[in-house]
Amino acid sequence: MEKPTVRHVTDSRVLAALAHPLRRRLMDVLKVYGPCPVGLLAERTGQAPANVSHHLKVLAAADLVVEAPELARDRRERWWRLRAPAVRWSNTEFDGDPAARAVADAASSLNLDRHVALVRAWYAAADQAHAAWGDGPFSTDKWLHLTPAELAQLSQEVTDLFARWADRPDDGQRREPVFLFAHGVPGQP
C-alpha cells in the first residue's frame, strides 16, 4: 500500500487534535527528522517523555501519526512516524457546521502563529547564525490582481515548486532544515 503524500482533513476532530502547539511541533519534528522514538522527540521539543507520549496518542487517535515498531530495538522503545508528510484542509469545507468551522479557523490561526514564530526565531538568532547563512534567508511579498481561479493555480504552482525542492535526491551534501512558507490571501493594502 502506497503511503499518501497529503492528508486531506475533512473531520474537525482531526483539526482539533492538530490545533495544539506541542502536537504541531511534534509533527514538524517528525517531518524534518523522520521517524523518532519518544525520547528523541522529548529531547528535540524540550518536553518530558510522558507529555510527549500523551500528545502522540492524541495524534495517533486522529490518524496523523502511527507507531513504527519495526524501528524499536526492544519492547520498551516506541517509535513514531507521520501518517502522511503533509496535512491540508480548507476552512470552507466546514461552513455547514459552526462548531466545526470554529475548530478549522482555530487550527488555521495556530498554523499561522507557528509559521510566524519560526520566522521570528530566525530574526532573533545570534549574529553567527546570520553570518553563516549569508544572503540565503529571504522575505518577499507582492500585491497581485487575480481571479479566484488564478489564485488557485498560483497555489498549485507554489506547492509544486516546494515539492520539487523537498523531493530532490540525496547527493551527500550536508543540509540543514530550512522552514519556508507562503500565504496567498485576498486583502486590501
C-alpha positions, -999 to 999 in steps of 0.1 A, spaced: 0 0 0 15 34 -11 19 60 16 -2 91 9 17 123 4 -10 147 16 -37 140 43 -68 160 33 -86 167 65 -124 169 65 -131 160 101 -129 188 126 -119 163 154 -86 157 134 -81 195 132 -88 198 170 -61 172 176 -37 191 154 -46 225 169 -22 223 198 12 239 198 31 209 211 13 184 188 20 208 158 57 209 169 59 171 172 46 167 137 72 192 125 100 172 142 87 140 125 85 158 92 121 172 94 139 142 110 117 112 100 106 85 124 117 91 160 115 74 194 96 92 222 129 100 240 143 118 210 110 137 204 111 147 240 147 159 237 140 179 205 110 196 219 123 201 255 93 182 269 90 153 293 87 119 276 53 112 294 39 145 280 52 136 245 36 102 248 3 117 257 3 140 228 14 113 204 -16 92 215 -39 121 207 -23 125 172 -25 87 167 -62 87 176 -66 113 149 -47 91 125 -20 118 120 9 97 133 14 59 135 37 37 155 68 23 138 75 -8 159 99 -22 133 124 5 143 124 -3 180 155 -20 195 134 -35 223 98 -37 235 101 -6 257 112 17 229 83 33 209 90 49 175 65 71 157 62 84 121 38 107 103 9 90 85 14 114 56 41 140 52 16 169 46 -17 179 61 -42 201 43 -77 214 49 -100 241 36 -119 261 62 -148 265 38 -154 227 39 -166 232 75 -191 260 67 -221 238 73 -213 233 110 -205 265 130 -186 245 157 -166 226 131 -158 259 113 -146 274 146 -122 245 150 -110 249 114 -105 286 120 -86 280 152 -64 254 135 -56 278 107 -48 306 133 -24 282 152 -8 272 120 -1 309 111 12 315 147 36 286 143 49 300 109 54 335 123 71 321 154 96 302 133 104 333 113 107 355 144 130 329 160 153 333 129 154 371 132 162 367 169 191 342 162 227 351 170 248 371 146 269 340 139 239 321 125 230 351 103 266 353 90 267 315 83 236 318 61 246 350 43 220 363 18 201 330 17 173 338 41 147 360 24 113 376 26 92 386 -3 58 398 -9 37 410 -39 3 426 -44 -13 408 -74 -46 412 -92 -60 377 -96 -92 359 -100 -101 330 -76 -91 305 -103 -58 323 -109 -50 322 -71 -58 285 -71 -34 280 -100 -7 300 -83 -12 280 -51 -7 248 -70 25 261 -88 40 272 -54 31 239 -38 47 221 -68 78 242 -65 82 235 -28 77 198 -35 103 198 -62 129 212 -38 118 188 -10 119 157 -32 154 161 -47 176 130 -45 202 130 -17 236 139 -32 255 135 0 258 173 8 252 183 44 219 202 45 202 220 75 164 222 80 150 254 64 115 265 70 97 280 40 61 292 39 39 313 16 4 326 20 -17 340 -8 -49 356 5 -72 383 -8 -66 415 11 -66 453 9 -34 474 14 
